[in-house]
Amino acid sequence: MLFLLARKGFSVSLYEQRSDIRKIKIREGRSINLAVSTRGWTALELLGIDELVREHVVPMRGRMVHSPEGDTSFQPYSAEGDAIFSVSRGRLNQLLLDIAEKCGVKLCFSHKCTYVDLKHGIAYFTVAAEELSEVTIEADLIIGADGAFSAVRKAMQRTDRFNFSQYYIDWGYKELTIPPTPSGEWALEPNALHIWPRGNYMLIALPNLDKSFTCTLFLGFEGDPSFEKLSKPEAVHAFFTTTFPDAVPLMPNLQEEFMENPTSSLVSISCYPWTRYNRSALVGDASHAVVPFYGQGMNAGFEDVRVFMELIEQWGADWSKVLPAYEQLRKPDADAIQELAMANFVEMRDSVADEEFVLRKKIEAELHRRYPRHWLPLYSMVTFSNMRYSDAQERGRQQARIMDEVMARPDIAQSWQELDYEALVKGLPELKS
């Protein structure tokens, strides 16, 4: 957003609490991977940097499901070969900072925001240098793109009639690594998102350009099994050997990484309004932090940017029109993707290994093949289109009701190919292009 505003002639400054990550060597596979999908690419095309980012991604064309016995089955994301794209969070941030700087954005690192005067558009910072100093900045518009624990949002929380909620789920996550093989090759199929679904928890692996995989274990904090129980290297080894037997030989540093890497929590954050006094606005996780199970957190943030810039095209710098329209448009979609992300967690950790789920997806794929203007699987609506999240959620509910009736048929496993597919889509309006 910052360099788009700069390109339009605005004077733009970025204030960041951390130091300049471009001066730090990124270790691939050590940062949480992001998955770029259609919404993200649409925003990156608007920025004019999509081709640059494509040099740093690995396509994933479906889920590779690993059974407890070590068998695998591939579930493509679509019949058309659509893919989501794994990219290092740190690498992408470096690229965006480079572009912002080239577009004239003033970059100010090691500036911690301590207070925001929303009415007057003034932000106060402490600067980490040899000696701490304070900086005061006044702006026509302050944009809080500062994540789930946003300082700008905290200032909004002190204002009247500001609604805020946060919800930590009972599962946490830990980052692990599958390195390249001794010969320098991929240890797993590279063009897939690997999932080891185990009912109430799961392990996933996303590919990196250096032929390693970033793995993430999603597990409860308490209970059995849980992070609480895995407090010693021997317990970690026994758990993984029993639960993810085909992954263990690929993870030579498993026990060391498990003990050294932090166990992190997962939070959803919701608030409203997203703007105040026509002088401040929230974007991305600052306004709608979402759990990562649909891979849409970054994509939703990029979509915020696209919508915001479209409104500027319409009204220019008239913030009294741009800001209310922005929050009214985006709030329903933020609520929708938060609900969809939690539902997809259940699907990933449990349903993908279920035979009935696989059959259901086959029937949906056939419906889409025969009637693409009337049936699009929910995952495709969310991931491979720019349909509003709220519209995709509602259409998904309509289709789910139809599929629930289909799957309730006692002989469906044998007769699914003889279904009256035309009758199933008869009541559905045509999808908008």
N, C-alpha and C positions, 0 to 999 in steps of 0.2 A: 504494500500500500504506500509506503513512504516514498519509494522512487517513482511510483505513478504520480503521486502528488507533486513531487519535485519536477517531473517532466511537464506537468501542467503549469509550472511557473510559481508554485508555492515555495516559500522558504521553509525547509524541513530539517529538523534536528532529531536525532535518535539518542536517548539517554538509557544506558544499559548498566545494570548493577555489576555484572561480571566483567572480567578483563576481555580483551580482544581474542576470541577463539581462533582467529586466523594465524595467531602467533604460536599456537599450540599444535603439536603433531597429533593428528587424530589416529587412534588405533582402531582399525576396522574391526567390527565385531564386538567392540566394547561399549558401544552406545546403542540405545534403543532404536531399532530400525523403524522407519516410516514406510507406509505403503501409499504411493501416489496412484489415484484412480481418476476417472473422467473429470470430476469436479476440480481436482487439483490441476490437471493438465489444462483445463479451460482457463483457469486463472493465470497459469504460467504462460500460456499463449498470449493472454492479454498483456502480461508483463514483457513479452517478447523474449523470454529466456527458456522456453520449453526445450528447444534443441540442445541448449547448453546442459540442462539438467539431465536430458536423456543419455548423455555420455557417462552418467554416474549411477545408473539404475540397472537392476536385474529384473527381467520380466518373470512373473509367476502366473501361470495360466490355469491353475487350479490347486486343489488341496490334495496332498499326498497323505493318506490316512494310514497310520502305523498301528497294527493290532498288538495286543499283549503278547502274542506268539511271535511277533516280528514280521508278519506278513504286511504287504502294502497294497493299497488300492488307490487309484487316481480318480479324483472327481473334478472334471473340468468346470471352470466357472461359467462357461457358456458354450453352446454349439458353434458359435462364430469364432471361437479362439480368443476371446477377450482376455486381457491380463491386467493384473495390478502390478505395481513396480516397486521393488524393495530399494530403499535408498538410506544411506547413513544420515541420521539427524544432524550430526556435526558437519558432515560434508555439505549438506544442503544449506545449513546456516552460513557457512563460509561463503558459498556462492552468492547467496542473497546479500550478504554484507558487501561483497566486492561490487555487485551491481549497484547497490544503493550509493556507495561511495563514488562510483563513476558518474552517477546521475546527479551528483551535487548534494546528497544528503550529508549533513554534518554529523559525524559519529563521535559520541562522547561515552567512553567506557569507564568502568569503576565508579559510576555515579549511582548511589543508592537513594531512591526517592523516600523521603521521610514524611512529607505532608503535601497535600494538594488542596489549594484554595479553588474550589470548583467555580464559584460565582465570578471570580475575577480572573480565572485562567492563569493561576500562578502555581508553579511546582517548585518544591524545595528539595535540594539534594545534598548529601554528604559525599565528598569526593575522597576516595582512598588514594593517597599519595604518600610522600615521605611524612607529611603531616596532614592530618584530617582538616579539610576545609569545607566551607558551605557555599553552595551556589543557588541562586534564585533565578528562575526563568519565567517569563510571561509570554503567553501565546494566545492567538485567536482560537485555536482548537487544540485540546490535549487528547491524544488517543492512547488509551490503555491497552497495549498489546503485550502486557507483562505477565501473562500466564495465570494459572489457577489461583495463585495467592497474590493477585494484583494489588498494588498500592493505590492505583486509581480507583479500583472498585471499593477498597476499604474506605476511601474518602466518601464515596457515594453512600456507603452503608451508614454513615453518620447523618445523612440527610433524611428528611421526613418522607414517609410512605415509600421507602425503598425495601423491596422484598428480596430476601436472600436465603438460600438453603444449601447445605452441603451434606453429602451422604457417602460415608466410607463403606465399601462392601467388605464382606468377611474374608475375602481372598486377597492375598498379596502376590508379589512377583519377585523373581530373582533372575538376573541375567547370567547366562552361561555361554560357552563357546564350543562349536565344532570346528577345529582348524582344518586346513587342506590336508590331504593325504601326504605321506612322506615323499611321494613323487610330485607333489604340488598340484594335484587335481582335486575336483569336488568330491567330497565324501558321500554326498547324497545327490539326487537329481536336482539340478540347480534351478530349473524353471517351475518350481512348485513351492507352495507354502506347506511345510511339513507339520502335521499335527499328530500327537499321541494322545487321543481322547480317552479319559479314564473315568467317566461318569461325573464326579464332583470336582475334578481337577484336570489339568492337561499340561503338556509340554508342546511348545511350537518352535520352529526353526525357520529363519528367513535368510536368504543368501546375500552375501556381500561380494563386491567386485574382486576382492583378493582371493576368492574361492573358499572363504570360511563361511560359517553360518552363525548368526546371532540367535541363540536359543533363549527362550523365556519360559520359566516354570511358573504357572499360576496355581496356587495352592492355598488352602485355608491357613489362617494364622494359628488357630487352635483346633483341636480334635485329633482324629487318627484316620489317615495321615495328616500331618500339618507341619508347618515350619517349626512350630514349638517342639515337635518330636525329633526333628532333624538337627540336633544341636552338636552332634559329634560326627567326624568323618566316617567312622564305621557305619553309623546309621544311614548316612547319605548313600554310601556305596551299596548297602543292603537294599535300600528303598529303590534306587535306580535299577539295580540288577534285577529285582523282582518285577518292577513296574514298566521300565523302558529298556528291556534287554538288548534290543538292537541298537540303541543309542549309546550305551555305555562304552563299547569298544571304540567309538568315534570321538570320545571326550576324554583325552588323556589327562587333562588338568581338572577333572570334575570336582574332586574333593577339595582341592586347594581353592578353586574359584568359588565353590559353594560357601566355604568358610569365610573367604575374604570379601566377596561382593555383598552389598547391602540387600536386605529384604525390604522392599518398598511397598507402600500402600496404594490403593486405587480409589479415587474420589470422583464423584459427580458433583458439579456445582451449577446451580441455577440462580438467576437473579433477574430483576426487572424493576425499573427501566434500565436500559443500557446507556442512556445519555442523561446529561444534566445541564440545565441552564443554557442550552445551545452552545456550550463551550467545551464539552467533553463527551467522549464516547468510548465504549469497550468493544473489542473485537477478539475473536478466537476464544481460547480457554479462559480469559479474564471474564467473559460473559457466559460461557457455556462449556465448562470442562466436562469431558465425556470419557467413560472407560474405553479401553482400546480395542474392544472385541469386534468392531465392524471395520476397523482400520480407517475411520472417517474423521478423527480429531483434527488432523492437519488439513484434510480436504474441506471440512466444514469451515475452518478458519480462512482458508483461501477463498471459499465461496462468499464469506462475509466481505472480503476485499472486493470481489467482483461486483457484488450487489451495491456496495458503498460507492464504487467508482461509477457504476451506471447511474446512480442517483445524482452524482456530481455532474455527469454529462447532461442530465436533465435540468438541474437547478443551479449549477455552478457552486459558488461558495456561500449560498444562502443556507446556512446551517439550521435556521428555523424551519426549513422544509426538508432538508436532507436527513437530519438526525432523527426526527420522529418517524419518517417513512422507513428509514433503515431498521430501527428497532421493531417496528410493527410488522415489517416483512419477515425479519429473521427469527423472531422469538418463537413462533409456532414450529419452525423447522428445527430449531435447536432443541426444543422439547421432544420432537419426534425422534431425532437421531439418538438422544439419550436413552429413550425407551427401546429403540431398535438395537442399540449396542448391547444392552443387558440381555435382551432376548437372544441375540446371536451368541453370547457367551454360553448359554445353555445348549444351543445347537452345536457349537464347536467342541465342547468338552464331553458331550454325550451323544447327541442325535446323529452325528456324521457316521458313527459306527453302527447305527441301527439299520437293519434290513428294510424295515417299513419306511424309514426316512429316505433311503436310497431309491426305493420304488416310487415314493411320492415325487422325488425330484425328476425321475424318468418321465413320469406322466406330465409333469409341468413342462419339461423340455419338449415333449411331443405336442402339447397344446401351443407352445410358442412357435414350434416349427410350422404347424398347420395354420395358426391364426396369430401371426406376429403383431397385427394391429390391435388385437383384443387381449392378448395374454403376454405378459412379461414377468418372469420370476422376480420376486421382491429383491433378491440380492442384486439382480441386474438393474432394477430401477434405482437402487441406492448407489451402486458402485459404478455402473457403466452408462449413466445418463445424468443430465442436469435437472431432471424432474425435482420439484421441491420435495424435501424430505417428508413434509406433512402430507403431500398428495400421494407419495409412494407408500407411506404408512397406511393411509386409508384404502388405497387400491389393493395393497397387500392383504388387508383384513377381508375385503370382498372375495379375493381369490382364495384365501385360507378357508373361508366358510364353504366354498364350493369343493375344495380339496378334502375337507373334513368329511363331507358327505360321500365323496368318491371312495376315500380310504375306509369308510365304515362298511362298505359292501363286503360280504363274507368271502366272495371268491375273487377279490380284486387282484391278488397275486397271479392268478391264472388268466383272468379275462381283461386285463388292463388295455391290451392292444385292440380289443374289440369295442371299446367304449364309444359312445356317441359324442365325439369331441365337439361337434358343431353345437349340440344342445347345451354343452357345458358353458360355452362362451356366449350363448344367445342373449343373455340379459346384461352383458357387460358393455358399457359404452366404449367406443373406439379410443385408443390411447392417443394423446396429443403428441405431435412430433416435436 
